[in-house]
Amino acid sequence: MVEPNGAATAAMPGMEGLSAARRPRYRRVDNTYARSVARLISVNVGRPQQLSVRRGRPLMSAIGKAPVGRRVRVAGVNVEGDDQADRRVHGGPDKAVYAYAAEDTAFWAAELGRELGPGAFGENLTTEGIDVSGAVVGERWRIGDVELEVAQPRLPCAKLALKLGEPQMVKRFAQASRPGAYLRILVEGSLAAGDAVEVLSRPEHGVTVRDVSDAILLDETLLASASSAPELPGELAAWMRERAA
């Protein structure tokens, strides 16, 4: 059986193969609020570095990211200057860019009793004014001249606990239902801190990345409904449907 942490990077099958009945419906979004409030407050990148030692060998990770003070190219399956240590479970088309809300970082700063800045959760994009964990799977954003699509939630692993020095962080992160969102790159371009985050469209099915995270990590009775979002990575959706059966 393929676990979701290790296999959620498979590309979604081409939309051209869907019948009209199954093709996801999108509605245009009123961006009056988004244009005036939602913005990118930091772009963060990092290269693999040793995080710890496991079984006598270096445990490498690129979860440590630092803000970039310039416009950054977003293309292919990466943000310029960023990389992944283990591409079996990180990166790829369906995990090209990770976004986390500053509001959620502030929640964790209060929970952990210490200051946490941009990039604290290994995110590439730190946003403000948009509910990232409440984003609908398949929702499309424009930041700068980059267009992105919400693909799936972040499922926590031991590297998050090691980075933050909190042994119970994997469990706490799951229970908090604040997963952030992995994004696909639909239109390549550049972006920078200060750019507006504009929601271009939102699928009508209403399944959010929080719903998917909760179904996998907290309540398996939600798996069938959460797996119905056609924009989920195919392998992840199949795993969820198998678990729900």
Summary of the structure (lengths in Angstrom):
residues: 245
radius of gyration: 17.1
end to end distance: 13.8
largest distance: 54.2
contacts: 800
relative contact order: 0.22
helix: 28%
strand: 29%
